[in-house]
């Protein structure tokens, strides 16, 4: 009888210890998530980034940090816009190098990926696979700013992991600001990292638009898609 009581007490202690361990593990995970969020937070509401109009447009340049998935639009040492971006996958990487912006198109469509349209039937597909009785309509890529042939910045879902074919996606609320700040000929440097990663890019806010449901295909091939993305009012903050 005595041995049975000892055995029962040990089981009770063991269960209590497991509960305490589980509690402390959950607590540690919460603290860890809060720490991560403070360093690289994900925007829960409507994502946006402040932008400032340059005083000297000839002094504007763009830096893209691949390791931080961040874009820094600078006027000399002054940041005009800091925003998250989605970069190319490992098999289709964003090219590293020094470039200049060109071929700015507010309503660009992809020449490779898009939709096959036949009446009211709209299906995703590549241009090269378009059926003979269908029309190809490219995937919308608003606020297109090219930096290398076939590669550019444009509006799109900003996933937290490399997801593109090499282009640089910007959130729909921020892309028009980037488009307005960058002129054809603006210098663009893309590298693995920049010193700004540890300063203005350390606590960069990141959107969660990639969790949104995909719009209907019929909407994606319409001009209304572009119309609805146009921002109203001033794009820039008043610089005090």
C-alpha angles and dihedrals in degrees: 000000000000092000090050091054091050090051092049092050091051091052090050091051091047092053091047091051091050090051092050091048091049090049093051092045090053090046091050091050091051091051091046092051091049090051092049091047091052090053099040111008127193116223112240099187133036106332120225140148129212117246131192128206113242122240091211114030090191088066094056119112137166129227123190119196111200095190091053096034087228140138121211118192106194138186099203103304094339118099113228097176133005117186144154121255139188114236136200124288121252092260092044103032128184105254117250118222147078118297144157127237117252142154098041110193122177093197106034123162126198118262091205112033126041143091140316108225124198111163107301092344109101118175131172117250148128124280092240090056097051111137116239093248095046134079122229117230116182124233109266115257105176123193092025115190112177121209101169130015106286094003127095151138115265145153114283148119111307105218117191090235132052105283112148135090088248101296123115115242123207128192115265092244093052104036094077089055092050089047091053094048098050121071128191104277096030108144115249124191121189117191141152091258145350134203087250088071088076096044123027092008097048096091099026114165117236128204127229096211089125087076092060117106115259114259118247115277091237089058093048092058094048130091088234089075089065093040093055092052095057110111118227123222130006118347095202137068122232109261109225 
